[in-house]
Amino acid sequence: MNYRRSFGFLLIFSGLGLIPAVAFLTAGGKDHTDYKHVCSEPNPAAMCTASNTCGSDSAPCVMDVRRSGSNSAATKPNIPGAKENALVCVRTGTTVEWHSSSKDTGFVLDFGASSPFERPGSIIGGSDRSISVAAKRPGCFKYSAGACTSGSIYGMCGSADSEIVVLGAQTSSQTR
């Protein structure tokens, strides 16, 4: 039994009350914030700006997937000033190139039951194997990124969750 559960049972049986114990157990020892996921917003495409939209008709969106500190992974687009694991937007038809700039690093990207890209399933690549896929389905998609560094003994893999919005094709009214 871990300390969190032991402490929760101690609170329940010590007469301190059920509410503090339940609050402690459901918090799970994590720092919960009021962060809202973009995909849970009514109009995720409205969150897309020039500063988080990646790629174009002539240039791919290059996404760097690497192992980050504290047992996590990081995805970062080739957008100046972009932050790790932040929202990324691309237009339908844009090629997204997933690669790792970290030496001896492999990655897996999992979009769950639906993928915005031309081929379904997980995207598996690494520092020696970039994977290019074209964005085909408009919408907001959550994905999990896992990155592992070979040759490490402890904590060699990490994971993180992120989101990508695929915007539909521009209409003449949007180009004005």
Secondary structure as GFF3:
##gff-version 3
##sequence-region A 1 176
A	DSSP	alpha_helix	3	13	.	.	.	ID=ss1
A	DSSP	alpha_helix	18	27	.	.	.	ID=ss2
A	DSSP	three_ten_helix	38	40	.	.	.	ID=ss3
A	DSSP	three_ten_helix	44	47	.	.	.	ID=ss4
A	DSSP	beta_strand	61	68	.	.	.	ID=ss5
A	DSSP	beta_strand	72	77	.	.	.	ID=ss6
A	DSSP	beta_strand	88	91	.	.	.	ID=ss7
A	DSSP	beta_strand	95	99	.	.	.	ID=ss8
A	DSSP	beta_strand	105	110	.	.	.	ID=ss9
A	DSSP	beta_strand	123	126	.	.	.	ID=ss10
A	DSSP	beta_strand	131	134	.	.	.	ID=ss11
A	DSSP	beta_strand	139	149	.	.	.	ID=ss12
A	DSSP	beta_strand	157	167	.	.	.	ID=ss13
###
